[in-house]
Amino acid sequence: MADVGIVGYGSYIPRYRIKLESIAAVWGADAENYKRGLQLYEKSVPGHDQDTITMSVEAARRAIKRAGITGSQIGAAYVGSESHPYAVKPTGTVVAEALGATPECHTADFEFACKAGTEAMYVCYSQVKAGVIEYGLGVGADTSQGAPGDALEYSASAGAAAFIFGTKNILATVDHTYAYMTDTPDFWRREHQYYPQHGGRYTGDPAYFKHTLGAANGILEKSGMKPEDFDYAVFHQPNGKFPMEAAKRLGFPREKCMTGWLTPWLGNTYSGASPIGLTAILDVAKPGDRILMVSFGSGAGSDAFIYTVKEPILKVQGIAPKTRVQLDENKFYLDYGRYAKFRGKIIRNEG
């Protein structure tokens, strides 16, 4: 059976940012407490004309460019998000048609809190592995929500990552996969509610760490590999603290996690969190490097992947915008008023 892996990848991060101090000042909170406790400093903000669809299209176009294919060759397009613009109308059809996919392209939207992106990736990989399609597109994207003044407001941000899976000119093979889930209601948003609710500290060990470590330990046992066998690791990053703590508990040294550790300056992009971290790693990885990726979604579950980087990656890393460049350069900082306007927290009364 032919190897299956990532043949194209791309990311998109909005240029708008807001610093934690700007949020804390409005609510009389201590910004330094959030910086120390959660290792957060600033976050991305989607523009007033940006949503999960527009960001998915931008990331996917970059993935297509790196893959060296056309949109018409994509046999499946799956978008994972918990901020799909419509409750009843798919995100995927808009994205697929914008990319030039044919009407025969199988399209679906995925939801599973923050692991919806890796769900989309897993199904694309499986479709290609089964021989049903030649190329599949999996996207993780969100314009995540946090209620005004809530702890989530300091981290909820925006971004997208897209991956094309195939069997030709592979940039990174998928060597192993593993899934781990339980019914753990740590975070939820009911129909017609704009902002999610969460279980506070309950989201730590009973939810995030149990499932992240469960999936990571499971795939390490399945593959017979150990932390020292990897060059990079990236975990779901709801804040800056959790992924580094997960790495420590698993025995991964901090330096192996730094490249994909973006949340302190990006915020929590929900479905895009670990996938965007993976794109930052692929931007600098060398042939032969091994990567462990573990997502997490509240509700709760984790997907784990092991990748091995291949020679063709050296030819494509520089032909589309790199993730770290998007994160570090050309930033435009907003005050809280404009941020609230962009995020729909302030609605103009025309009456």
LONU-342958 format. One line per field, with one value per residue (C-alpha): x, y, z; residue number from 1; residue in one letter. Coordinates in steps of 0.5 Angstrom, whole numbers, plus 500, padded with zeros to 3 digits. Each point is the difference from the previous one (the first is absolute). Layout:
BEGIN
X: c(X|...);
Y: c(Y|...);
Z: c(Z|...);
resi: c(NUM|...);
resn: c(A|...);
END
This chain:
BEGIN
X: c(500|503|502|494|502|500|501|498|499|499|498|496|501|496|505|495|503|497|505|498|501|494|495|502|500|492|498|505|504|507|503|507|496|498|507|503|494|498|507|495|503|495|496|497|494|496|498|493|499|504|497|501|499|504|506|499|501|506|503|498|502|507|500|498|506|505|496|501|493|494|493|497|504|498|495|498|500|498|500|500|498|496|498|497|497|493|496|497|504|507|507|503|496|502|507|500|497|505|506|497|498|495|493|502|505|497|499|498|501|503|498|504|502|507|502|495|506|504|493|500|508|498|495|503|506|496|496|507|502|494|501|494|503|506|501|496|500|499|499|500|498|496|499|499|495|501|495|502|503|501|507|499|500|507|502|494|503|500|504|500|504|499|503|500|501|502|505|505|505|499|503|498|498|494|504|495|493|496|494|498|493|495|494|503|495|506|498|493|496|492|496|499|505|505|506|502|500|506|501|506|506|496|502|508|501|493|500|506|505|496|499|506|505|495|501|507|502|495|504|507|498|497|506|505|503|503|500|508|498|497|502|494|494|493|494|494|501|494|505|508|500|496|504|507|497|498|507|503|495|502|507|501|506|497|504|497|493|503|499|492|499|496|495|503|500|494|495|496|498|495|500|506|504|505|499|503|505|502|500|506|504|499|503|506|501|505|499|500|497|495|494|495|493|495|493|495|493|495|494|506|505|507|503|507|504|508|503|506|503|502|505|495|498|507|497|493|502|501|495|494|500|503|496|505|501|492|501|505|500|495|496|495|498|492|498|494|495|502|501|493|497|504|497|493|500|498|494|498|493|497|493);
Y: c(500|507|505|505|507|507|503|507|505|507|504|507|505|507|506|503|499|502|500|497|507|503|495|499|508|500|495|502|494|498|499|498|494|497|501|496|495|499|502|505|506|502|497|500|504|498|506|502|497|494|493|493|499|506|497|493|502|504|495|494|505|500|492|499|504|496|494|502|498|503|501|495|494|501|494|502|506|500|506|499|506|502|507|498|507|496|495|498|500|497|503|495|501|508|498|494|504|506|496|497|493|496|499|492|503|497|505|500|505|497|502|497|507|501|493|501|502|493|497|502|499|493|498|503|496|494|501|500|494|496|503|503|507|502|507|502|507|500|507|502|507|505|507|497|504|502|504|507|500|492|497|497|507|501|494|499|502|498|496|494|495|495|494|496|492|496|495|504|504|499|506|496|493|498|494|499|503|499|502|501|502|500|504|506|506|505|505|501|505|499|502|507|502|504|499|493|498|497|496|504|496|494|501|498|493|497|502|503|496|493|500|504|495|494|501|501|494|496|502|499|493|499|502|497|507|505|507|500|497|507|506|504|500|504|500|503|507|503|505|500|496|493|498|501|496|494|500|500|494|496|501|505|505|507|502|494|504|507|501|498|504|506|501|505|505|497|498|494|499|494|495|503|500|494|500|507|498|494|505|504|493|498|507|498|493|496|493|494|505|496|504|498|504|500|504|500|502|501|495|497|497|500|498|498|500|498|503|499|505|499|503|504|504|504|503|502|503|507|501|502|504|497|500|503|506|501|500|504|506|505|500|505|501|502|503|497|504|498|493|500|503|495|494|502|501|507|501|507|502|502|502);
Z: c(500|498|506|501|503|500|493|501|506|501|506|501|505|500|501|506|507|507|506|506|504|495|502|508|500|498|505|506|500|501|493|504|503|493|497|506|501|493|496|496|497|494|495|493|498|494|496|499|493|502|503|500|492|498|504|498|493|501|503|495|494|503|502|492|498|504|498|492|498|498|504|495|503|507|501|507|504|507|505|507|505|505|497|494|497|499|504|494|494|499|501|495|494|500|501|495|494|502|499|493|503|495|502|501|506|507|505|507|506|507|507|506|504|499|496|495|495|502|498|493|499|503|495|494|502|500|494|496|504|498|492|500|498|497|504|507|503|508|503|507|501|505|502|507|505|507|504|502|507|500|500|493|498|501|496|494|494|492|495|495|498|494|498|493|501|494|498|495|502|507|505|506|501|505|503|506|503|506|503|508|502|506|502|504|499|502|495|496|496|499|494|500|505|497|505|503|507|504|506|502|503|498|493|503|502|499|493|497|503|500|493|497|504|499|492|501|504|496|493|503|503|493|496|505|500|506|501|498|493|498|498|501|504|499|505|500|503|504|503|501|506|499|494|503|506|496|497|506|503|494|500|494|501|500|493|496|501|499|493|500|506|498|504|505|494|496|505|500|492|503|494|497|506|499|492|500|505|495|494|504|501|492|499|503|500|496|497|505|506|504|502|506|499|505|500|505|500|506|501|500|495|497|493|500|494|498|494|497|495|493|495|496|506|498|494|502|507|497|494|505|506|506|507|504|495|500|508|501|495|497|506|501|508|502|506|503|497|493|502|503|494|495|505|500|507|498|496|496|502|493|503);
resi: c(1|2|3|4|5|6|7|8|9|10|11|12|13|14|15|16|17|18|19|20|21|22|23|24|25|26|27|28|29|30|31|32|33|34|35|36|37|38|39|40|41|42|43|44|45|46|47|48|49|50|51|52|53|54|55|56|57|58|59|60|61|62|63|64|65|66|67|68|69|70|71|72|73|74|75|76|77|78|79|80|81|82|83|84|85|86|87|88|89|90|91|92|93|94|95|96|97|98|99|100|101|102|103|104|105|106|107|108|109|110|111|112|113|114|115|116|117|118|119|120|121|122|123|124|125|126|127|128|129|130|131|132|133|134|135|136|137|138|139|140|141|142|143|144|145|146|147|148|149|150|151|152|153|154|155|156|157|158|159|160|161|162|163|164|165|166|167|168|169|170|171|172|173|174|175|176|177|178|179|180|181|182|183|184|185|186|187|188|189|190|191|192|193|194|195|196|197|198|199|200|201|202|203|204|205|206|207|208|209|210|211|212|213|214|215|216|217|218|219|220|221|222|223|224|225|226|227|228|229|230|231|232|233|234|235|236|237|238|239|240|241|242|243|244|245|246|247|248|249|250|251|252|253|254|255|256|257|258|259|260|261|262|263|264|265|266|267|268|269|270|271|272|273|274|275|276|277|278|279|280|281|282|283|284|285|286|287|288|289|290|291|292|293|294|295|296|297|298|299|300|301|302|303|304|305|306|307|308|309|310|311|312|313|314|315|316|317|318|319|320|321|322|323|324|325|326|327|328|329|330|331|332|333|334|335|336|337|338|339|340|341|342|343|344|345|346|347|348|349|350|351);
resn: c(M|A|D|V|G|I|V|G|Y|G|S|Y|I|P|R|Y|R|I|K|L|E|S|I|A|A|V|W|G|A|D|A|E|N|Y|K|R|G|L|Q|L|Y|E|K|S|V|P|G|H|D|Q|D|T|I|T|M|S|V|E|A|A|R|R|A|I|K|R|A|G|I|T|G|S|Q|I|G|A|A|Y|V|G|S|E|S|H|P|Y|A|V|K|P|T|G|T|V|V|A|E|A|L|G|A|T|P|E|C|H|T|A|D|F|E|F|A|C|K|A|G|T|E|A|M|Y|V|C|Y|S|Q|V|K|A|G|V|I|E|Y|G|L|G|V|G|A|D|T|S|Q|G|A|P|G|D|A|L|E|Y|S|A|S|A|G|A|A|A|F|I|F|G|T|K|N|I|L|A|T|V|D|H|T|Y|A|Y|M|T|D|T|P|D|F|W|R|R|E|H|Q|Y|Y|P|Q|H|G|G|R|Y|T|G|D|P|A|Y|F|K|H|T|L|G|A|A|N|G|I|L|E|K|S|G|M|K|P|E|D|F|D|Y|A|V|F|H|Q|P|N|G|K|F|P|M|E|A|A|K|R|L|G|F|P|R|E|K|C|M|T|G|W|L|T|P|W|L|G|N|T|Y|S|G|A|S|P|I|G|L|T|A|I|L|D|V|A|K|P|G|D|R|I|L|M|V|S|F|G|S|G|A|G|S|D|A|F|I|Y|T|V|K|E|P|I|L|K|V|Q|G|I|A|P|K|T|R|V|Q|L|D|E|N|K|F|Y|L|D|Y|G|R|Y|A|K|F|R|G|K|I|I|R|N|E|G);
END
